[in-house]
């Protein structure tokens, strides 16, 4: 596969050798990347729509919109770089089935550096979205806020080190995994508190509230995202000693993470924004006057005849 993530994976000479299975793997990864990028585009459009239908006058909503558009733009650049590298490999296929790819080592090194830098930026922006969601749920809790800030700083510093040092994914993936785990734990604990509070007040709780349903979605998706980071971290540690970047599973997982890192924060923003929109619509429906909707005295008289004891208003609104 094209050596993209780590500059240490580049061959020390002016040419690299690809066997046919490696070529097939590269093409497969390009197809997977294309599919995931289409999915990311759909989620981005849906999230922008959900945020736009909320109040964009709030600075936090505008900030989240800027973050998600930045992550999408970064992923677009990464997708273009990977496709360019894949095209060069495919075009170098010989008649015997082997690939002799003559490359400018320095130029390829720069492409890999740019790709990894954009991935690191996306990881930092994604961690920021997760931490922001944790702050919103635990507003005023100093312990939660301080822990979140420390984790965010750790992720920021280690990703910068990874960019400067040599694309060491094992250095920086651990803090991002910790951010995801921490955010999921904080949301789960808040859900537990909310559930226990309702049980104490009502004694019998048979159905989740809309708020609890949203938190449950965030918890389940957060667990999946944390597990993905954990698997990725394990592969990066195992592949750290691979000088030629030939670790088969890591190449595929890198493609998945390239899209998963921006798509999960977008998913959170879309779910929360859609819930706010639905809540606002329900509130507006409860406050609408049927007479105002009808806009005629005839409708008012009909409603009065139907429910005389309620002063002309139906009891279902």
C-alpha positions as CSV (number, residue, x, y, z in Angstrom):
1,X,0.0,0.0,0.0
2,X,1.2,3.6,-0.4
3,X,3.2,4.6,2.6
4,X,1.2,7.5,3.8
5,X,1.0,7.7,7.6
6,X,4.6,7.3,8.7
7,X,7.6,8.8,7.1
8,X,9.7,5.9,8.6
9,X,7.8,3.5,6.3
10,X,9.5,5.0,3.2
11,X,12.1,3.0,1.4
12,X,15.6,4.4,1.7
13,X,16.3,4.1,-2.0
14,X,14.8,5.6,-5.1
15,X,12.4,2.8,-5.9
16,X,9.9,0.6,-4.0
17,X,8.7,-2.9,-4.9
18,X,5.0,-3.9,-4.7
19,X,3.9,-7.5,-5.1
20,X,0.5,-8.2,-6.7
21,X,-1.3,-8.9,-3.3
22,X,0.0,-5.6,-2.0
23,X,-1.3,-3.9,-5.1
24,X,-4.7,-5.5,-4.7
25,X,-4.7,-4.3,-1.1
26,X,-3.9,-0.8,-2.1
27,X,-6.8,-0.8,-4.7
28,X,-9.1,-2.3,-2.1
29,X,-8.2,0.4,0.4
30,X,-8.9,3.1,-2.2
31,X,-12.3,1.7,-2.8
32,X,-13.0,1.6,0.9
33,X,-11.8,5.1,1.3
34,X,-14.1,6.3,-1.5
35,X,-17.1,4.6,0.0
36,X,-16.4,6.0,3.5
37,X,-15.8,9.5,2.0
38,X,-19.2,9.4,0.4
39,X,-20.7,8.5,3.7
40,X,-18.8,11.3,5.4
41,X,-20.2,13.8,2.8
42,X,-23.7,12.7,3.6
43,X,-23.2,13.0,7.3
44,X,-21.6,16.4,6.9
45,X,-24.5,17.7,4.8
46,X,-27.0,16.4,7.3
47,X,-25.1,17.9,10.2
48,X,-24.8,21.3,8.6
49,X,-28.6,21.2,7.8
50,X,-29.4,20.3,11.5
51,X,-27.1,23.1,12.8
52,X,-28.5,25.6,10.3
53,X,-32.1,24.9,11.4
54,X,-31.0,25.6,15.0
55,X,-30.0,29.0,16.3
56,X,-26.7,29.8,14.5
57,X,-26.6,33.1,16.3
58,X,-25.2,31.2,19.3
59,X,-21.4,31.3,19.2
60,X,-21.1,27.7,20.2
61,X,-23.2,26.5,17.3
62,X,-21.1,28.7,14.9
63,X,-17.9,27.2,16.4
64,X,-19.1,23.7,16.0
65,X,-20.1,24.4,12.4
66,X,-16.6,25.8,11.7
67,X,-15.0,22.7,13.3
68,X,-17.0,20.2,11.3
69,X,-16.4,22.0,8.0
70,X,-12.7,22.1,8.8
71,X,-12.7,18.4,9.5
72,X,-14.5,17.7,6.2
73,X,-12.0,19.9,4.3
74,X,-9.1,18.2,5.9
75,X,-10.4,14.7,5.0
76,X,-11.0,15.9,1.5
77,X,-7.3,16.7,1.2
78,X,-6.4,13.4,2.7
79,X,-8.6,11.5,0.3
80,X,-7.0,13.4,-2.7
81,X,-3.5,12.5,-1.4
82,X,-4.3,8.8,-1.0
83,X,-5.9,8.6,-4.4
84,X,-2.9,10.3,-6.0
85,X,-0.6,7.8,-4.4
86,X,-2.8,4.9,-5.4
87,X,-2.9,6.1,-9.0
88,X,0.9,6.2,-9.2
89,X,1.1,2.6,-7.8
90,X,-1.5,1.3,-10.3
91,X,0.1,3.0,-13.2
92,X,3.4,1.3,-12.4
93,X,2.0,-2.2,-12.8
94,X,4.2,-4.3,-15.0
95,X,3.3,-7.1,-17.4
96,X,4.7,-9.7,-15.0
97,X,2.3,-8.6,-12.2
98,X,5.0,-6.9,-10.1
99,X,5.1,-3.2,-9.5
100,X,8.4,-1.3,-9.7
101,X,7.5,2.1,-8.4
102,X,10.2,4.7,-8.9
103,X,9.6,7.5,-6.5
104,X,11.1,10.8,-5.4
105,X,11.7,9.8,-1.8
106,X,11.7,13.4,-0.6
107,X,8.5,14.3,-2.5
108,X,6.7,11.1,-1.2
109,X,7.9,12.0,2.3
110,X,6.3,15.4,2.1
111,X,3.0,13.9,0.9
112,X,3.0,11.5,3.8
113,X,3.8,14.3,6.2
114,X,0.9,16.4,4.9
115,X,-1.5,13.5,5.1
116,X,-0.5,12.7,8.7
117,X,-0.7,16.4,9.7
118,X,-4.3,16.7,8.5
119,X,-5.2,13.5,10.3
120,X,-3.7,14.8,13.5
121,X,-5.6,18.1,13.1
122,X,-8.9,16.2,12.7
123,X,-8.1,14.1,15.8
124,X,-7.6,17.3,17.8
125,X,-10.7,18.9,16.5
126,X,-12.7,15.8,17.2
127,X,-11.4,15.6,20.7
128,X,-12.5,19.2,21.2
129,X,-16.0,18.4,20.1
130,X,-16.2,15.5,22.6
131,X,-14.8,17.6,25.4
132,X,-17.3,20.4,24.7
133,X,-20.2,17.9,24.9
134,X,-18.9,16.7,28.2
135,X,-18.6,20.3,29.5
136,X,-22.2,21.0,28.4
137,X,-23.5,18.1,30.4
138,X,-21.4,18.8,33.5
139,X,-21.5,22.5,33.5
140,X,-20.2,23.9,36.8
141,X,-18.4,20.7,37.9
142,X,-14.8,21.7,38.5
143,X,-13.4,18.1,38.7
144,X,-15.0,17.2,35.3
145,X,-13.8,20.4,33.7
146,X,-10.2,20.2,35.0
147,X,-9.9,16.5,33.9
148,X,-11.3,17.3,30.5
149,X,-8.8,20.2,30.0
150,X,-5.9,18.0,31.0
151,X,-6.9,15.3,28.6
152,X,-7.4,17.8,25.8
153,X,-4.0,19.3,26.4
154,X,-2.4,15.8,26.5
155,X,-4.0,15.0,23.2
156,X,-2.9,18.3,21.7
157,X,0.7,18.0,22.8
158,X,1.1,14.4,21.8
159,X,-0.3,14.9,18.3
160,X,2.1,17.8,17.8
161,X,5.0,15.6,19.0
162,X,3.8,12.8,16.6
163,X,3.8,15.3,13.7
164,X,7.3,16.6,14.5
165,X,8.9,13.3,15.6
166,X,8.0,11.0,12.8
167,X,4.3,10.2,12.6
168,X,4.4,8.1,15.7
169,X,0.8,7.1,15.9
170,X,1.3,5.0,19.1
171,X,2.4,8.3,20.9
172,X,-0.8,10.2,20.2
173,X,-3.5,7.7,19.7
174,X,-3.6,6.8,23.4
175,X,-4.6,10.3,24.6
176,X,-7.4,10.5,22.0
177,X,-8.6,7.1,23.1
178,X,-8.6,8.4,26.6
179,X,-10.6,11.5,25.6
180,X,-13.2,9.2,23.9
181,X,-13.4,6.9,27.0
182,X,-13.6,9.8,29.4
183,X,-16.4,11.5,27.4
184,X,-18.4,8.3,27.2
185,X,-18.0,7.6,30.9
186,X,-19.1,11.2,31.8
187,X,-22.2,10.9,29.6
188,X,-23.0,7.5,31.1
189,X,-22.6,8.7,34.6
190,X,-24.9,11.7,33.9
191,X,-27.5,9.3,32.4
192,X,-27.3,7.2,35.5
193,X,-27.8,10.2,37.8
194,X,-30.7,11.5,35.7
195,X,-32.4,8.1,35.8
196,X,-31.9,7.7,39.6
197,X,-33.3,11.2,40.2
198,X,-36.4,10.4,38.2
199,X,-36.9,7.1,40.1
200,X,-36.6,8.9,43.4
201,X,-39.2,11.4,42.3
202,X,-41.7,9.1,40.5
203,X,-40.8,5.8,42.2
204,X,-41.7,3.9,39.1
205,X,-40.0,4.7,35.8
206,X,-41.1,2.6,32.8
207,X,-40.0,4.6,29.9
208,X,-37.0,6.7,29.0
209,X,-37.3,10.4,28.4
210,X,-36.2,12.0,25.2
211,X,-33.1,13.3,27.0
212,X,-32.2,9.9,28.2
213,X,-32.7,8.4,24.8
214,X,-30.3,10.9,23.3
215,X,-27.7,10.1,26.0
216,X,-28.1,6.4,25.4
217,X,-27.3,6.9,21.7
218,X,-24.2,8.9,22.6
219,X,-23.1,6.3,25.1
220,X,-23.5,3.4,22.6
221,X,-21.8,5.2,19.8
222,X,-19.1,6.5,22.2
223,X,-18.3,2.9,23.3
224,X,-17.9,1.8,19.7
225,X,-15.7,4.8,18.9
226,X,-13.5,4.1,22.0
227,X,-13.2,0.4,21.1
228,X,-12.1,1.5,17.6
229,X,-9.4,3.8,19.1
230,X,-8.3,0.9,21.3
231,X,-7.9,-1.5,18.4
232,X,-6.1,1.2,16.4
233,X,-3.7,1.9,19.4
234,X,-3.0,-1.8,19.6
235,X,-2.1,-2.0,15.9
236,X,0.1,1.1,16.1
237,X,2.0,-0.3,19.0
238,X,2.4,-3.7,17.2
239,X,3.4,-2.0,14.0
240,X,5.8,0.5,15.6
241,X,8.8,-1.8,14.9
242,X,7.8,-2.4,11.3
243,X,10.4,-0.4,9.5
244,X,8.9,-1.0,6.0
245,X,5.2,-0.3,6.9
246,X,4.1,-3.7,5.7
247,X,1.6,-4.4,8.5
248,X,-1.4,-5.5,6.6
249,X,-4.2,-4.8,9.1
250,X,-2.9,-1.4,10.1
251,X,-3.2,-0.1,6.5
252,X,-6.9,-0.9,6.4
253,X,-7.5,0.4,9.9
254,X,-5.8,3.7,9.0
255,X,-8.3,4.2,6.2
256,X,-11.2,3.5,8.5
257,X,-9.8,5.9,11.1
258,X,-9.2,8.6,8.5
259,X,-13.0,8.9,8.2
260,X,-14.2,7.7,11.6
261,X,-12.2,10.5,13.4
262,X,-14.2,13.3,11.7
263,X,-17.5,11.4,11.3
264,X,-18.1,10.5,14.9
265,X,-18.0,14.2,16.2
266,X,-20.3,15.1,13.3
267,X,-22.7,12.4,14.3
268,X,-22.8,13.8,17.9
269,X,-23.5,17.3,16.6
270,X,-26.2,16.0,14.3
271,X,-28.0,14.0,17.0
272,X,-27.9,16.8,19.5
273,X,-29.0,19.4,17.0
274,X,-31.8,17.3,15.6
275,X,-33.0,16.6,19.2
276,X,-33.0,20.4,19.9
277,X,-35.0,21.0,16.7
278,X,-37.6,18.4,17.6
279,X,-37.9,19.7,21.1
280,X,-38.4,23.3,19.8
281,X,-41.0,22.1,17.3
282,X,-42.9,20.2,20.0
283,X,-42.8,23.3,22.3
284,X,-44.2,25.4,19.5
285,X,-47.0,23.0,18.8
286,X,-48.0,23.0,22.4
287,X,-48.3,26.8,22.5
288,X,-50.2,27.2,19.2
289,X,-53.8,28.5,19.4
290,X,-56.2,26.6,17.1
291,X,-58.1,29.8,16.5
292,X,-54.9,31.4,15.2
293,X,-54.2,28.5,13.0
294,X,-57.6,28.6,11.4
295,X,-57.7,32.3,11.0
296,X,-61.5,32.4,10.8
297,X,-64.5,32.9,13.0
298,X,-66.1,29.8,11.5
299,X,-63.4,27.5,12.8
300,X,-63.6,29.2,16.2
301,X,-67.3,28.5,16.4
302,X,-66.8,24.8,15.5
303,X,-64.1,24.4,18.1
304,X,-66.4,26.0,20.7
305,X,-69.2,23.6,19.9
306,X,-66.9,20.6,20.2
307,X,-65.5,21.5,23.6
308,X,-67.8,24.0,25.4
309,X,-66.3,23.2,28.8
310,X,-62.8,24.2,27.8
311,X,-63.7,27.7,26.6
312,X,-63.5,26.9,22.9
313,X,-60.2,25.0,22.9
314,X,-59.7,21.3,22.4
315,X,-58.0,19.4,25.1
316,X,-55.6,17.6,22.8
317,X,-53.5,20.7,22.0
